[in-house]
Each structure stands twice: as structure tokens, then as C-alpha cells.
Amino acid sequence: MSATTHEGAPAHKGTPAHKGTPAHKGAPAREGVPAREGAPARPDGFREHLLAFRELLNRPLTSYYLILGCSALLLTLGLMMVLSASSIEALQEMGDPFYWFFKQSISAALGLPLMWICAQLPPRFFRLAGYPLMALAILGLVLVLFVGTSQLGAQRWIDLGPIYLQPSEPAKLGLMLWGADLLARKARNGLIEWRSLFIPLMPGTAILAVMVMLGSDLGTTLVLMMIFLSLLWVVGAPLKLFGGILAVAVLATIVMISTEGYRSERITGWLDPWGNAQGSGFQAVQGQIAIGSGGWFGLGLGSSRQKWSWIPHAESDFIFSILGEELGLMGTLVVVALFGLLGYAGLRVATRVKDPFVRLASAAAVAWIAGQAIVNIGAVIGVLPITGIPLPLVSYGGSALLPTLAALGMLLSFAKHEPGAREALAAHGPGPVARGLSWLGLGGPAGKRRPGRGRR
């Protein structure tokens, strides 16, 4: 006797009848039977998307493209915001609304080739470069003490005519490379002894920090300490050592604040900005007004009202407030997400590459760039005191932009040494630069490919 459904209709061939179970319209498809039109998605669809996302993150070149993409987006956004934030003041002081934007564009034009060159260099180059960079940084900091230009109570810059050089910015890059190489040289079987920190890394860091503090640059001193502490963390230093160094750093910070009147005023303005809205809290209050005025989606690019001489240093230290006013909460969250992805990519490189120097330098670069972004954004939104350090890749300042782009180029070079990364890059064929050289007849792999033999 043939099987039938509950209405007496014969069952379809290959489809067994279900006892006492009516066929409902829109029921999910069973195994081996295609889903009907209009049927809802399978309940495990989210899991499939999650697995696909995890597979995407596990690809060899994920770190490379995250670093490249986040850096490009932040730099582009930074140029737009520098133009918007500086145009009014540049017109009033220089007679040209594009004055500071043009100078920042020159810095970016110099920094991008530097970033590309660093991305092509092997890790061994960066190991060797740390020593001359450290020496030049110390020399520059010594010169600042004698021939430096003082602004707003801080002696940080050397006047070179058309440009101002701030030696404390390259000092971050020098300390990162020098310290990473020192510890990597003392590695044994992939393990690094934390006791190697004492000589000569700790005295070298102390010399840099003291010289920067003599120039009344507390913000950069904090960033140098972030780099040093990140090296401590990677080598697995004991918590007692962490506690001792943090205690010394806190004590030094208190001394610096108490010996400089303007720093004490900054702390007072941070603790009660609205109570000192016309004095020490003026910049913090105006920055919070700018962010609050932006709402969810902002007033529109170029439409800031606070940049009309209300916020001091709107193009540098407080550019995040102008960004929040013009692009709103969504714009600020995008910037925070980009820095988060950049930090994730750098740490991913540090965990996937076995070379001790690469691990140390990658972690220190993340501590420098992401840590500096946290300090800057925290100061603008009022959760941290104002320290005067710029937002990486976004704020105005060529002395800060060039070392940052060099560090990002270094991370790109390290990302190529992840497992499977070189094979994946080779499978992609020559890049745009190599293809451009081949079109100009300058040789290269792209120019040597035979006609009609495309990549398979």
C-alpha cells in the first residue's frame, strides 16, 4: 500500500511522509530538499557568517591590509580635518586659509614614500636603525635645551626657518627600535630575560625621559613610558617591577606638575572645568561644547562654529573636538574603531611572528600609536588631563606625522613575515608600483611576463 499524506495525496517520490505532521507553508527545508520560495533563513545562518568572519581574520594578509587601510583612512580624514579646523585661524594670521593644510600636505607627501620604503625593508634594517636614531634623538634633545624655541611654557622645537623640528617625536621611534633590539639580542631559545631591562635599556629610557622633561614636555614623557612599559610587558617582567616603575613615574609626574604653575592650572581645569570656564578650564569646556553640538551625525564637514577662534589649537591637540562637531558621534566612533583595528592588527603581527625583535617592536608601536590616541581623545572628552600631545595621523604636525608613518611602514614590513603572507603576496602578482615601473620600461617582474600568459 502506498504511503499517503494526511489529506490522502500520494507522497512525492523520494520524500517520506511524516506521520501526523501537516506540511506548513514556509516551513524550513529538510535535508536533501531545496527550500521553498519565501522560506525563512536557516537558524544556523548567523553561525555560518561568524565562521566566515573568523576565516577572513585568519587569512595571512589580514594584518597587512588592516594596517594599510586604517592608516590610509585616518591620514585622509586627518588632512580634511586639518583643512577645516585651521582655515579660519590661518586666514586671520597668515592671510591664506590653506596655509597649515598645505604644510600638512607636504608632510604627508614626504611621509607616504617613507612609509612605502619602510614597508619594503627587512626586519634586520630596523634592528640596525635603532642605534643611530637613538643617538640623533639625544643630540636633538640636547640642542633643544640650548637653541630651542619655547611656546606656551614648553621648549620643544628647533627653528629651521620654514619648518619647526620637534626632536622628541623621532625619539619615540628611536626608543622603540633600540629597546626592542637590545632585548631581542639577549633572547635565548625564543625567551627574553626581563633582567636584561636594567642595563642599558632602563638608563637609556631614563636619559630620554629626563631630557624631554627638561623641555617641559610631560605628554611625550608619558608616551615614552608607554613604550618602555610595553617592552616590559612583552618580556614578562614581574608585577613588582611594574609597580616600582609606575611608582617612580607617578612621583616624577607629581613633581613636574607641582614645579610648573601652568600644569597645576591644567589639573585644576580638568577637575572642575566648568567652574574655571573662563580660565584654566576654557579649552576643555569649549572642546566639550564642540562635541556636544555635533549630535549624532554632526553639523557637516566645514561647518564647525567652535573653530572660529573659540578652541585653542583646534588643528592639533583638540582636532578631535572639531571632528566630533562636524561629523558627530558617528564620526568619532569611526575614528575610535579605526585606531582599535590598527592596534588589533599590530598585536596580531606580534603574536603570529616568532622573531623576538618583531614581537617587541610591534607591541611597542601599538603602545605608542594607540596609547597616544587614547590620551589625546581622553583629554578632549574630559576623562584625562590635557597633555598637549597630538592625535596620530589626524592632528597637524609634520614632526609627529613622519615618525608615525615610518612606524606603520615597519608594521607593514613585519606583516609580510606572518605565516603564509609571502606566498599570498606572490600569488597576487606585482603591485601597482611594480606595474607602473614596467609600463615606464624600467623592468621588473610585471614587465618580463610573456604576452598572453596571464596569471592563473
N, C-alpha and C positions, 0 to 999 in steps of 0.2 A: 504494500500500500504506500502510495507516495506521500511524502511529508507535505503538510499544508500549513499556512498561516492561520491565525485565529479567525479570519474572515472567509476561510475556505479557499483562498487563492493559492495556487501551487508556488512552492518556493523556487527562487531563481537558482539556476544551476551553479553549483559551487558555493552557494550561500546557505548554510544551515539555518533551520528555523529555530527561534528562541521560544521556549515554552512559556506561555502566559505573558509574554513581553511584547506589547504593541510597538510597532515601528513609529517613533515620534518624528515629526518634521523638524529638521535641523539637528538631529542627534549627531554626535561626533562620529566620524568614520571609523569602522573597525579595521583590524589588521587585514591587509590584502584588499580592502575595498576603498576606492577613491572617495574623498569627502564630497558631499553634495554641495551644490551651489548655495551660497548663503550660510553655510555651516560655520559655527564659531571656531576660533583658533584653538588648537590643542592646548591643554593645560600646562604642558611642559615647554611651551614656546619661550617663556622667559628664561628657563634654564638653558635652552639652546643658544639664545642670544648671549647669555652670560658666558657660556663656554666659548662662543665665537670671539667675545671680547678678550677673554683670557688668552686665547690662541693668538690674537693680534698683539697683545702685550709681550708674548713670549717670542715674537719674531726677532731675528738677530739685529735688525736695523731700527728697532723701535726707539731706542735711546738716541740714536743719531738723528732721526727725523724729529723727535720731540725737542731736542736741544736746538736744532736748526730752525724749526717752525716757531717755537716760543720766542727765541731770540729775535727773529725777523719781525714778528708781530709786535713785540714790546718796543723795538727800535723804531718801527714805523709809527706806532702810536705816540712814542716819545717825541718824534720830530713834529708831529701835528700839534701836540700839546705845548711844546716849546714855542711854536709859532703863535698859538692862540694866547698863551699866558704872558708872553713877553712883548707882544706887539704894541700895546698901549704905552708901556714904560719906555720901550725902545724909541717910539715916535717922539715922546716927550723929551728924552735925554739925548738921543742921537740923531733925531730927525729922520729916521728910517725905521719903519715898523718891522722890517725883515732883518735888522742888524744882528740880533742874537740868534735868530733862526739860521741865518747864513753861516755864522761861525759854527753852530752846532752841526750844520750840514757838511761843512768842511771836515769836522772831526769824524763824522760818520763815514765820509768818503775815504778818509785815511784808515779808519778802523776796520771797515769791511774787508779790504785786501789783507790787512794784518790778520784778521780772523781766518780768512781763507788760507793764508800761508801757514798759520799755526795748525790748521786742520790737516795739512799735508805732511807735517813734520813727525818724526818718530818720537816715542817717549824719551829716548836717550837724549835728544836735544834739550828737552825741558829739564832733565836732570842736571845737565851742564849749565843751562842758562840761569839757574837759581843763584849761583855764586856771584857772577858779575852784576846781576840785578840787585842783589842784596848790597853789594859794595856801592853801586851807583845810588841806591836809595839812601844809604847812610851819608854819602857825600852830599846829596841834595838836601838832606835834613840839616846837615851842618851849615851849608850855605844859607839856608832859610834863617837860621839864628843870627847871621851877620848881615846879610843883604836882602832879607825877605821883606815883603810888603805886608803891613798889618791892616786888617779890615775887621771892624766890629769886634775888636778885642782879641783877635786871633791872628798870629803871624804864621801864615801857611804858604804863601805864594812867592814865587820868584818872577819879577817883571822882566820879560824878554822882548819888550816892545809890543809887537802886535798880539802876543799871547801871554797868558799867565800860566806858569807851571806850578803844580802842587805836588812836591816830591812824596808826600805821604800816600798818595794814591798808588804809584808804582811800588811803594814799599809793601803793600798788601800782596801783590803778585810775587815780589821777591821773597817775602817770608814764607809764603805758601810753597814755592818750589824748593827753596833752600831747606826748609824744615822737613818736607817730605823726602828729599833725597838723603838727608842726614840719617833719618830713621830707617829708610829702606836699605842703606848700606850696612846697617847693623842687624839686618834681619837674618835669622837663622832658620832654615827649613820652613820659610814662609811665616815664621812667628817673629814679632818685634818685641824686644825687651823695653818696657816702659822706663827702666832706669837710664836708658840712653837719652832721655829728655834732659837730664841735668847738665851734661856737657856735650856740645856747646849750645844746644837749642835754647834752653831756658835763659842763659845770659844774653844770647843774641836777641831773643824776643824782648827781654827787659831793656836792652840798649835802644831798640827801635821805639818801644813804648815811652821811655823817658824822654827821648828826643822829640817825639811827637807831642808829648805833654808840655814840654818846654815851649812849644809853639802854640800852647793853649788850644789844642785840638782834641777835646775829650771824645768826640764822636768817633774819629778814626782810631783812637786808642782802644775803644771798645771793640771795634771791628778786628783789630789786630789780636785782641784777646780771644775773640770768637774763633779765629783761625787757629790759634795756639791750642785752645781747648778742644777743638775738633780733632787735632792731631793726637791729643791725649786720649780722646775717646776711642779712636780707631786702634791705637796700640794697646788698649785695655788697661790703662792706668788705674790704680786703686782709688776708691772713693775718698780715702783720706787725703790723697794728693790733690784731688779735685777740690775738696773742701779747703785745704790750705791755700791753694792758688786763688780761689774765689774770695777767701777772706782778705788776702793781700790786695786783690783788685778792688774790692769794696772799700777797704781802708784808703787806698790811693784815690779812689773816686771822691770819697768824702773830703779828703784833704784838698783836692783840686777845686771842689765846689766851695769850700769854706774860704779858700785863699783868693778867689776871684768873685768880685761883687756881682758881676752880670750873671754868673752861673747861679748864685743864690737867688737872684731875682727870677731866673728861669724856673727854679724849683718852686718858688712861691707862686709864680704864674701858673705852673702846672697843677699844683694842689688846689688852687682856687682861682681859675682863670676869669670867671665872671665877676668875682669880687675885685679883680685888678684889670678890668676890661680896657681901661684907658692907659694902662701902664705895662707891667711885665706880662700880663695875660692877653695883650692886644692881638698878637699874631695867632695865638691858639684860638681865641674867640672868633676872629674873622675867618679862620680856616673851618671851624665848625659851622659857622653861618653858611659858608660856601657849600659845604657838603649837604647840609640840611636843605638848602634852597634847590638842590638838584632833584630831589624826589626820586621816583623810580627810574625814570628814563632821561632826566636831565633837561636843561634849558636849550640844548642844541650846541653843536660844535661852534666855538667862536662867540657864544652868547653870554659868557660869564659877566657878571656885574662886579664881582669882588676883585677882578684883575685890574679894575680902574683905580689903582694905587691904594687899595684897601689892604691887600695882603702883601707884606714884605717878602721878597724873594719868591714870588709866585712861580717863577720859571725854574727854580732849582729845589730848594728844601721843601716847599709847600705846593709842588706841582700836582700832587695827588688830590689836594682840595679843589683845585680848578678842574681837574678831571672829573671829580665827583659832582661838581656843579654843572658841568656841561654835558656829561654822559650819564649822570645819575647813578643810583645804586647798582644797576646792571653793569655799567661800565667799570665801576670799582671792583665788582665781583669777578669780572673777566680778567682784570689785571692781577688780582689775587690768585685766580685759578692758573694763569699763565706762569706766575712765579712758583706756584705749587707743582705744576707739571715739570718745570725746569729743575726744581730741586729733586723731584722723583727720578727724573732721567739721570741726573748726576749721581745720585745714590745707587741707581741701578747699574751704572757703569762700575762704580766702586765695588759692588758685590759680585759682579759677573766676571771681572778681570782679575786674574790671580797675581799679577805683578804687584808687589807691596808698594812701590812708588806710585803706581796708578791709583791704587786704593786710597792712599794717603792724600795725594794731590786732588783727587776727585772730591773726597769728603771735605777737604779744606775749601775748595772752590764753592761748593754748595753752602758751607757755613758762611763764607764771605758774602756771596751774592744774595742768597735767600735771607740770611741774618740781617744784612743791611737793609733789605726791603722791609723786613718786619719792624726794625727800629724806626725807619722813616714813616711807614704807614701808621705805626703805633703813636708816634709823636703828633701826626696830623689829626688823628681821631681822638687824641687826648688821653690815651691809656699809658703813654710813656712820656717822659720829659723831652723837650725839644733839644736835640743834639747838633743839628746843623749838617747832617750827612745826607747826601742825595739819594734819590730812588734810582737804582741801577737801570741803565738803558733808557730811562724815561726823562730824568732831570737834565737840565742844562749843565754842561761842563765837560770839556774835552779831556782834561786830566783824569777824570773818573771814567769816561767812556772808553778810552783806548785800552787801559789795562783790563777792563771788564770784557771787552770783545776778544782780547788776546786769551783770557782765561776760558772763554766759551769756545774759542777755536781749539784750545788744548783739550777740552772735553770732547769735542768732535773727533779729534785725533785718537783719543782713548777709546771712544765708542767703536771705532773701526777695529779694535783689538778684542771685542767681545767674541765669544764662540760663534762661529758661522758668519760673522759680519763681513769679512773679506771676501768669502765666497759669494755672499749675496750681492755685494757691490760689483764684483766681477761679472756676475750674471746680468746685472743691469746695463753693462756696457759702458762706454766712455761717457763722462758727464758733459754738461753744456760748455765748460771751459775747454775741455779737450776737443770737442766737436768744433768749437769756434776757431781754435788753432788750426785744425785740419782744413777748415774752409779757407783760412788765410794762406794755406800751403806751407804751414810750419811743421808739418809732420804729426806724429802721434799715432796711437792705435787706430783712431777713427779714420785717419787718412790712409792707412795701409790696408783697410778691408777691401777685398776684391769686389768689383761690381757684381751685383746680382746674388751676393751671398749674405743675406741678412741674417740677423740673429735668430736662432731657433728657440 
